Structure formats: C-alpha cells, structure tokens
Amino acid sequence: MIEISETVGTRDFSAQLERTGIVIFKEHGRERSRLTLNDALAALAEERDDDEDIRGATVEDMLRALIHDCARAV
C-alpha cells in the first residue's frame, strides 16, 4: 500500500493505493471516492505537457496529480 497526503489550500487530502489497484481518495480522513491507478495516470497526463515526463513518473507522482485533480472537483 502506498499513501500520499497533500494540503491544498486549507484542506487535507490523501490518496491511498491498495494492492488491488484501487485508489481511495480521502478528504480530512473521510473517504470521498474510489478510483483506479488509470485515473491517476490520466490526471498526471493532464497536468504535464510532455510525454517524456509521464514515462518517467512514479506512482507517487500519479497520486499527487490525482489529489490535485480531485481537489479541484470537490
């Protein structure tokens, strides 16, 4: 399991990748939604312009991008 926490503005978010490939997105410790690692990759692709940046990305990079993408939607 990998978990990344970020503060966006005044709100605390986290994304937790389970062994099943499901990403649990939380705000202030409460589950907001369940997504997939593919959703995280798509969020990263939207955030970065260059395909090279995406190929060198880590899982942590994808989870951070997903947090920022979901935080804008919430």
N, CA, C and O atoms as a Tinker XYZ file with bonds, in Angstrom:
   296  protein
     1  N      0.843000   -1.164000    0.000000    73     2
     2  CA     0.000000    0.000000    0.000000    64     1     3
     3  C      0.898000    1.241000    0.000000    63     2     4     5
     4  O      1.899000    1.304000    0.714000    81     3
     5  N      0.521000    2.206000   -0.803000    73     3     6
     6  CA     1.215000    3.490000   -0.871000    64     5     7
     7  C      0.198000    4.573000   -0.559000    63     6     8     9
     8  O     -0.906000    4.572000   -1.105000    81     7
     9  N      0.570000    5.504000    0.326000    73     7    10
    10  CA    -0.335000    6.601000    0.658000    64     9    11
    11  C      0.418000    7.921000    0.564000    63    10    12    13
    12  O      1.530000    8.057000    1.074000    81    11
    13  N     -0.206000    8.885000   -0.093000    73    11    14
    14  CA     0.346000   10.228000   -0.248000    64    13    15
    15  C     -0.659000   11.208000    0.356000    63    14    16    17
    16  O     -1.863000   11.098000    0.128000    81    15
    17  N     -0.151000   12.164000    1.127000    73    15    18
    18  CA    -1.005000   13.209000    1.708000    64    17    19
    19  C     -0.551000   14.565000    1.181000    63    18    20    21
    20  O      0.645000   14.809000    1.022000    81    19
    21  N     -1.503000   15.435000    0.913000    73    19    22
    22  CA    -1.226000   16.782000    0.423000    64    21    23
    23  C     -2.234000   17.739000    1.048000    63    22    24    25
    24  O     -3.383000   17.376000    1.302000    81    23
    25  N     -1.790000   18.952000    1.288000    73    23    26
    26  CA    -2.695000   20.018000    1.697000    64    25    27
    27  C     -2.887000   20.931000    0.497000    63    26    28    29
    28  O     -1.922000   21.445000   -0.068000    81    27
    29  N     -4.132000   21.124000    0.119000    73    27    30
    30  CA    -4.477000   22.002000   -0.998000    64    29    31
    31  C     -5.314000   23.127000   -0.406000    63    30    32    33
    32  O     -6.443000   22.913000    0.036000    81    31
    33  N     -4.748000   24.317000   -0.405000    73    31    34
    34  CA    -5.415000   25.426000    0.283000    64    33    35
    35  C     -5.418000   25.139000    1.766000    63    34    36    37
    36  O     -4.359000   25.003000    2.378000    81    35
    37  N     -6.590000   25.045000    2.342000    73    35    38
    38  CA    -6.713000   24.744000    3.776000    64    37    39
    39  C     -7.238000   23.330000    4.015000    63    38    40    41
    40  O     -7.517000   22.949000    5.152000    81    39
    41  N     -7.370000   22.563000    2.947000    73    39    42
    42  CA    -7.958000   21.225000    3.073000    64    41    43
    43  C     -6.886000   20.143000    2.945000    63    42    44    45
    44  O     -5.959000   20.259000    2.144000    81    43
    45  N     -7.032000   19.087000    3.753000    73    43    46
    46  CA    -6.098000   17.962000    3.747000    64    45    47
    47  C     -6.687000   16.815000    2.942000    63    46    48    49
    48  O     -7.819000   16.391000    3.174000    81    47
    49  N     -5.902000   16.322000    1.993000    73    47    50
    50  CA    -6.323000   15.217000    1.145000    64    49    51
    51  C     -5.289000   14.102000    1.210000    63    50    52    53
    52  O     -4.125000   14.330000    1.539000    81    51
    53  N     -5.737000   12.893000    0.889000    73    51    54
    54  CA    -4.809000   11.780000    0.746000    64    53    55
    55  C     -5.325000   10.843000   -0.332000    63    54    56    57
    56  O     -6.520000   10.779000   -0.621000    81    55
    57  N     -4.387000   10.123000   -0.912000    73    55    58
    58  CA    -4.711000    9.092000   -1.899000    64    57    59
    59  C     -3.943000    7.847000   -1.489000    63    58    60    61
    60  O     -2.728000    7.883000   -1.298000    81    59
    61  N     -4.666000    6.756000   -1.356000    73    59    62
    62  CA    -4.086000    5.507000   -0.886000    64    61    63
    63  C     -4.263000    4.448000   -1.966000    63    62    64    65
    64  O     -5.388000    4.107000   -2.331000    81    63
    65  N     -3.160000    3.935000   -2.471000    73    63    66
    66  CA    -3.201000    2.883000   -3.487000    64    65    67
    67  C     -3.187000    1.530000   -2.796000    63    66    68    69
    68  O     -2.246000    1.201000   -2.073000    81    67
    69  N     -4.226000    0.755000   -3.020000    73    67    70
    70  CA    -4.332000   -0.593000   -2.455000    64    69    71
    71  C     -3.655000   -1.595000   -3.395000    63    70    72    73
    72  O     -3.384000   -1.285000   -4.555000    81    71
    73  N     -3.394000   -2.762000   -2.896000    73    71    74
    74  CA    -2.765000   -3.817000   -3.713000    64    73    75
    75  C     -3.648000   -4.238000   -4.889000    63    74    76    77
    76  O     -3.154000   -4.796000   -5.869000    81    75
    77  N     -4.924000   -3.976000   -4.794000    73    75    78
    78  CA    -5.862000   -4.350000   -5.858000    64    77    79
    79  C     -5.836000   -3.367000   -7.025000    63    78    80    81
    80  O     -6.458000   -3.615000   -8.058000    81    79
    81  N     -5.114000   -2.246000   -6.865000    73    79    82
    82  CA    -5.070000   -1.224000   -7.902000    64    81    83
    83  C     -6.094000   -0.126000   -7.705000    63    82    84    85
    84  O     -6.168000    0.813000   -8.499000    81    83
    85  N     -6.883000   -0.240000   -6.652000    73    83    86
    86  CA    -7.882000    0.780000   -6.340000    64    85    87
    87  C     -7.209000    1.902000   -5.548000    63    86    88    89
    88  O     -6.413000    1.647000   -4.643000    81    87
    89  N     -7.539000    3.143000   -5.899000    73    87    90
    90  CA    -7.032000    4.306000   -5.178000    64    89    91
    91  C     -8.190000    4.886000   -4.372000    63    90    92    93
    92  O     -9.238000    5.221000   -4.924000    81    91
    93  N     -7.989000    4.998000   -3.070000    73    91    94
    94  CA    -9.000000    5.580000   -2.189000    64    93    95
    95  C     -8.621000    7.036000   -1.951000    63    94    96    97
    96  O     -7.563000    7.332000   -1.395000    81    95
    97  N     -9.496000    7.938000   -2.381000    73    95    98
    98  CA    -9.279000    9.368000   -2.236000    64    97    99
    99  C    -10.020000    9.842000   -0.993000    63    98   100   101
   100  O    -11.216000    9.590000   -0.842000    81    99
   101  N     -9.305000   10.534000   -0.096000    73    99   102
   102  CA    -9.902000   10.985000    1.161000    64   101   103
   103  C     -9.691000   12.483000    1.348000    63   102   104   105
   104  O     -8.682000   13.048000    0.924000    81   103
   105  N    -10.671000   13.108000    1.994000    73   103   106
   106  CA   -10.551000   14.495000    2.424000    64   105   107
   107  C    -10.725000   14.511000    3.931000    63   106   108   109
   108  O    -11.735000   14.031000    4.445000    81   107
   109  N     -9.755000   15.054000    4.637000    73   107   110
   110  CA    -9.754000   15.096000    6.100000    64   109   111
   111  C    -10.021000   13.707000    6.696000    63   110   112   113
   112  O    -10.745000   13.581000    7.683000    81   111
   113  N     -9.440000   12.683000    6.101000    73   111   114
   114  CA    -9.558000   11.326000    6.623000    64   113   115
   115  C    -10.827000   10.587000    6.256000    63   114   116   117
   116  O    -10.973000    9.410000    6.587000    81   115
   117  N    -11.754000   11.257000    5.573000    73   115   118
   118  CA   -13.010000   10.612000    5.166000    64   117   119
   119  C    -12.952000   10.234000    3.691000    63   118   120   121
   120  O    -12.567000   11.039000    2.843000    81   119
   121  N    -13.336000    9.014000    3.408000    73   119   122
   122  CA   -13.327000    8.556000    2.017000    64   121   123
   123  C    -14.312000    9.364000    1.180000    63   122   124   125
   124  O    -15.486000    9.493000    1.529000    81   123
   125  N    -13.813000    9.906000    0.068000    73   123   126
   126  CA   -14.650000   10.676000   -0.849000    64   125   127
   127  C    -14.989000    9.852000   -2.092000    63   126   128   129
   128  O    -16.106000    9.927000   -2.605000    81   127
   129  N    -14.024000    9.066000   -2.573000    73   127   130
   130  CA   -14.286000    8.252000   -3.752000    64   129   131
   131  C    -13.218000    7.176000   -3.911000    63   130   132   133
   132  O    -12.159000    7.212000   -3.284000    81   131
   133  N    -13.540000    6.225000   -4.768000    73   131   134
   134  CA   -12.597000    5.166000   -5.130000    64   133   135
   135  C    -12.355000    5.279000   -6.624000    63   134   136   137
   136  O    -13.288000    5.359000   -7.424000    81   135
   137  N    -11.087000    5.282000   -6.974000    73   135   138
   138  CA   -10.685000    5.435000   -8.366000    64   137   139
   139  C     -9.685000    4.333000   -8.697000    63   138   140   141
   140  O     -9.446000    3.438000   -7.887000    81   139
   141  N     -9.107000    4.403000   -9.881000    73   139   142
   142  CA    -8.095000    3.427000  -10.264000    64   141   143
   143  C     -6.774000    4.130000  -10.531000    63   142   144   145
   144  O     -6.720000    5.356000  -10.631000    81   143
   145  N     -5.724000    3.353000  -10.643000    73   143   146
   146  CA    -4.426000    3.913000  -10.976000    64   145   147
   147  C     -4.461000    4.533000  -12.376000    63   146   148   149
   148  O     -3.705000    5.461000  -12.663000    81   147
   149  N     -5.330000    4.027000  -13.236000    73   147   150
   150  CA    -5.507000    4.633000  -14.568000    64   149   151
   151  C     -6.036000    6.057000  -14.453000    63   150   152   153
   152  O     -5.640000    6.926000  -15.230000    81   151
   153  N     -6.920000    6.305000  -13.501000    73   151   154
   154  CA    -7.412000    7.664000  -13.266000    64   153   155
   155  C     -6.268000    8.579000  -12.833000    63   154   156   157
   156  O     -6.195000    9.737000  -13.242000    81   155
   157  N     -5.380000    8.041000  -12.003000    73   155   158
   158  CA    -4.230000    8.816000  -11.541000    64   157   159
   159  C     -3.293000    9.143000  -12.700000    63   158   160   161
   160  O     -2.761000   10.251000  -12.779000    81   159
   161  N     -3.094000    8.190000  -13.588000    73   159   162
   162  CA    -2.247000    8.426000  -14.762000    64   161   163
   163  C     -2.872000    9.484000  -15.669000    63   162   164   165
   164  O     -2.163000   10.339000  -16.199000    81   163
   165  N     -4.171000    9.435000  -15.849000    73   163   166
   166  CA    -4.862000   10.442000  -16.665000    64   165   167
   167  C     -4.726000   11.834000  -16.047000    63   166   168   169
   168  O     -4.545000   12.816000  -16.767000    81   167
   169  N     -4.812000   11.924000  -14.723000    73   167   170
   170  CA    -4.647000   13.212000  -14.045000    64   169   171
   171  C     -3.229000   13.743000  -14.258000    63   170   172   173
   172  O     -3.031000   14.942000  -14.455000    81   171
   173  N     -2.257000   12.853000  -14.218000    73   171   174
   174  CA    -0.871000   13.257000  -14.438000    64   173   175
   175  C     -0.676000   13.734000  -15.873000    63   174   176   177
   176  O      0.017000   14.724000  -16.111000    81   175
   177  N     -1.279000   13.039000  -16.822000    73   175   178
   178  CA    -1.156000   13.422000  -18.232000    64   177   179
   179  C     -1.747000   14.804000  -18.481000    63   178   180   181
   180  O     -1.217000   15.566000  -19.289000    81   179
   181  N     -2.835000   15.133000  -17.798000    73   179   182
   182  CA    -3.439000   16.462000  -17.928000    64   181   183
   183  C     -2.552000   17.534000  -17.310000    63   182   184   185
   184  O     -2.505000   18.669000  -17.784000    81   183
   185  N     -1.850000   17.158000  -16.244000    73   183   186
   186  CA    -1.013000   18.114000  -15.515000    64   185   187
   187  C      0.286000   18.425000  -16.257000    63   186   188   189
   188  O      0.796000   19.543000  -16.179000    81   187
   189  N      0.815000   17.447000  -16.967000    73   187   190
   190  CA     2.111000   17.611000  -17.641000    64   189   191
   191  C      1.908000   17.661000  -19.147000    63   190   192   193
   192  O      1.042000   16.979000  -19.695000    81   191
   193  N      2.705000   18.462000  -19.794000    73   191   194
   194  CA     2.564000   18.630000  -21.244000    64   193   195
   195  C      3.372000   17.626000  -22.055000    63   194   196   197
   196  O      2.961000   17.236000  -23.148000    81   195
   197  N      4.496000   17.213000  -21.538000    73   195   198
   198  CA     5.437000   16.390000  -22.290000    64   197   199
   199  C      5.253000   14.908000  -21.974000    63   198   200   201
   200  O      5.194000   14.523000  -20.806000    81   199
   201  N      5.162000   14.077000  -23.011000    73   199   202
   202  CA     5.028000   12.631000  -22.810000    64   201   203
   203  C      6.221000   12.042000  -22.080000    63   202   204   205
   204  O      6.074000   11.058000  -21.355000    81   203
   205  N      7.406000   12.627000  -22.256000    73   203   206
   206  CA     8.592000   12.146000  -21.555000    64   205   207
   207  C      8.400000   12.243000  -20.047000    63   206   208   209
   208  O      8.818000   11.354000  -19.305000    81   207
   209  N      7.770000   13.318000  -19.597000    73   207   210
   210  CA     7.520000   13.489000  -18.170000    64   209   211
   211  C      6.638000   12.374000  -17.627000    63   210   212   213
   212  O      6.816000   11.929000  -16.492000    81   211
   213  N      5.700000   11.930000  -18.429000    73   211   214
   214  CA     4.771000   10.883000  -17.991000    64   213   215
   215  C      5.494000    9.539000  -17.894000    63   214   216   217
   216  O      5.274000    8.781000  -16.949000    81   215
   217  N      6.345000    9.249000  -18.856000    73   215   218
   218  CA     7.044000    7.959000  -18.849000    64   217   219
   219  C      7.984000    7.813000  -17.660000    63   218   220   221
   220  O      8.227000    6.701000  -17.191000    81   219
   221  N      8.510000    8.923000  -17.175000    73   219   222
   222  CA     9.420000    8.860000  -16.043000    64   221   223
   223  C      8.739000    9.048000  -14.696000    63   222   224   225
   224  O      9.402000    9.152000  -13.665000    81   223
   225  N      7.426000    9.090000  -14.710000    73   223   226
   226  CA     6.674000    9.372000  -13.484000    64   225   227
   227  C      6.657000    8.166000  -12.544000    63   226   228   229
   228  O      6.706000    7.014000  -12.974000    81   227
   229  N      6.587000    8.468000  -11.266000    73   227   230
   230  CA     6.448000    7.421000  -10.254000    64   229   231
   231  C      4.976000    7.311000   -9.845000    63   230   232   233
   232  O      4.150000    8.147000  -10.213000    81   231
   233  N      4.673000    6.285000   -9.094000    73   231   234
   234  CA     3.319000    6.119000   -8.571000    64   233   235
   235  C      2.970000    7.310000   -7.673000    63   234   236   237
   236  O      1.839000    7.797000   -7.686000    81   235
   237  N      3.938000    7.766000   -6.905000    73   235   238
   238  CA     3.711000    8.919000   -6.035000    64   237   239
   239  C      3.340000   10.157000   -6.848000    63   238   240   241
   240  O      2.461000   10.921000   -6.448000    81   239
   241  N      4.009000   10.360000   -7.993000    73   239   242
   242  CA     3.680000   11.485000   -8.881000    64   241   243
   243  C      2.230000   11.389000   -9.355000    63   242   244   245
   244  O      1.513000   12.389000   -9.393000    81   243
   245  N      1.811000   10.182000   -9.714000    73   243   246
   246  CA     0.445000    9.975000  -10.190000    64   245   247
   247  C     -0.570000   10.253000   -9.086000    63   246   248   249
   248  O     -1.600000   10.880000   -9.332000    81   247
   249  N     -0.284000    9.790000   -7.869000    73   247   250
   250  CA    -1.205000   10.007000   -6.755000    64   249   251
   251  C     -1.307000   11.490000   -6.399000    63   250   252   253
   252  O     -2.391000   11.984000   -6.089000    81   251
   253  N     -0.178000   12.197000   -6.445000    73   251   254
   254  CA    -0.218000   13.649000   -6.175000    64   253   255
   255  C     -1.059000   14.377000   -7.222000    63   254   256   257
   256  O     -1.852000   15.258000   -6.887000    81   255
   257  N     -0.880000   14.005000   -8.495000    73   255   258
   258  CA    -1.666000   14.622000   -9.565000    64   257   259
   259  C     -3.150000   14.325000   -9.376000    63   258   260   261
   260  O     -3.992000   15.191000   -9.615000    81   259
   261  N     -3.471000   13.111000   -8.951000    73   259   262
   262  CA    -4.865000   12.742000   -8.710000    64   261   263
   263  C     -5.451000   13.555000   -7.563000    63   262   264   265
   264  O     -6.597000   13.998000   -7.642000    81   263
   265  N     -4.687000   13.755000   -6.511000    73   263   266
   266  CA    -5.153000   14.573000   -5.385000    64   265   267
   267  C     -5.491000   15.975000   -5.866000    63   266   268   269
   268  O     -6.553000   16.504000   -5.537000    81   267
   269  N     -4.607000   16.577000   -6.634000    73   267   270
   270  CA    -4.842000   17.948000   -7.103000    64   269   271
   271  C     -6.035000   18.011000   -8.059000    63   270   272   273
   272  O     -6.804000   18.972000   -8.041000    81   271
   273  N     -6.179000   16.987000   -8.885000    73   271   274
   274  CA    -7.305000   16.936000   -9.825000    64   273   275
   275  C     -8.625000   16.791000   -9.065000    63   274   276   277
   276  O     -9.589000   17.500000   -9.354000    81   275
   277  N     -8.669000   15.891000   -8.111000    73   275   278
   278  CA    -9.890000   15.679000   -7.323000    64   277   279
   279  C    -10.190000   16.880000   -6.429000    63   278   280   281
   280  O    -11.355000   17.227000   -6.230000    81   279
   281  N     -9.160000   17.512000   -5.893000    73   279   282
   282  CA    -9.370000   18.677000   -5.021000    64   281   283
   283  C    -10.046000   19.815000   -5.799000    63   282   284   285
   284  O    -10.851000   20.554000   -5.232000    81   283
   285  N     -9.730000   19.959000   -7.075000    73   283   286
   286  CA   -10.385000   20.993000   -7.892000    64   285   287
   287  C    -11.857000   20.670000   -8.096000    63   286   288   289
   288  O    -12.681000   21.577000   -8.220000    81   287
   289  N    -12.192000   19.387000   -8.132000    73   287   290
   290  CA   -13.569000   18.965000   -8.412000    64   289   291
   291  C    -14.457000   18.983000   -7.167000    63   290   292   293
   292  O    -15.682000   19.041000   -7.277000    81   291
   293  N    -13.844000   18.935000   -5.991000    73   291   294
   294  CA   -14.613000   18.845000   -4.741000    64   293   295
   295  C    -15.010000   20.225000   -4.270000    63   294   296
   296  O    -15.663000   20.360000   -3.235000    81   295
